[in-house]
Amino acid sequence: MSFIREKNNPLIQQLLQEHDRLSLDRHVERQALQRRILFLMTTIKMHELEEERNAAIKKAREKVNLWPSLSVSI
């Protein structure tokens, strides 16, 4: 589990519990909580994808640097 997910899981759980405690007739409040939860989860996923992308780029750059130089000095 990523650091950002570990950090924000308690907040997501708290929001989910708050959502579940609301009665069904409080539809507007429930929807607002759903939006907050979805926004937070989307932000976490975007951060994780960005970390994966950066790690892949770094790995690709390291792989390229392993090849000997093709330039020949005369």
C-alpha positions in Angstrom: 0.0 0.0 0.0 1.3 3.4 -0.9 2.2 6.0 1.7 -0.5 8.4 0.5 -3.1 5.6 0.7 -2.0 4.6 4.2 -2.1 8.2 5.3 -5.6 8.9 3.9 -7.4 5.5 4.6 -8.5 6.6 8.1 -10.1 9.7 6.6 -11.9 7.7 4.0 -13.1 5.2 6.6 -14.3 8.1 8.8 -16.2 9.6 5.8 -17.7 6.2 4.9 -18.9 5.7 8.5 -20.4 9.2 8.6 -22.2 8.5 5.3 -23.6 5.2 6.7 -24.8 6.9 9.9 -27.0 9.4 7.9 -30.5 8.3 7.3 -31.7 7.8 3.7 -33.9 10.9 3.9 -30.8 13.1 4.2 -30.0 12.6 0.5 -28.2 15.8 -0.1 -25.8 15.3 2.8 -25.1 11.7 1.7 -24.4 12.8 -1.8 -21.9 15.5 -0.5 -20.1 12.8 1.5 -20.0 10.5 -1.6 -18.5 13.3 -3.6 -15.8 14.0 -1.0 -15.0 10.3 -0.8 -14.8 9.9 -4.6 -12.6 13.0 -4.9 -10.2 11.8 -2.2 -10.0 8.3 -3.7 -9.4 9.7 -7.2 -6.7 12.0 -5.9 -5.0 9.1 -4.2 -5.1 7.0 -7.4 -3.8 9.8 -9.5 -0.9 10.3 -7.1 -0.1 6.6 -7.2 -0.2 6.5 -11.0 2.1 9.5 -11.1 4.6 7.7 -8.8 4.5 4.6 -10.9 5.1 6.7 -14.1 8.0 8.5 -12.5 9.5 5.2 -11.4 9.1 3.7 -14.9 10.8 6.8 -16.4 13.6 6.6 -14.0 14.1 2.8 -14.7 14.1 3.5 -18.4 16.7 6.2 -18.1 18.9 3.9 -15.9 18.6 1.2 -18.5 19.7 3.5 -21.3 22.7 4.7 -19.2 23.9 1.0 -18.9 24.7 0.9 -22.6 28.2 1.9 -23.6 28.7 5.1 -25.4 28.4 4.7 -29.2 30.6 7.7 -29.9 34.1 7.0 -31.1 36.9 9.5 -30.3 39.6 9.9 -32.9 
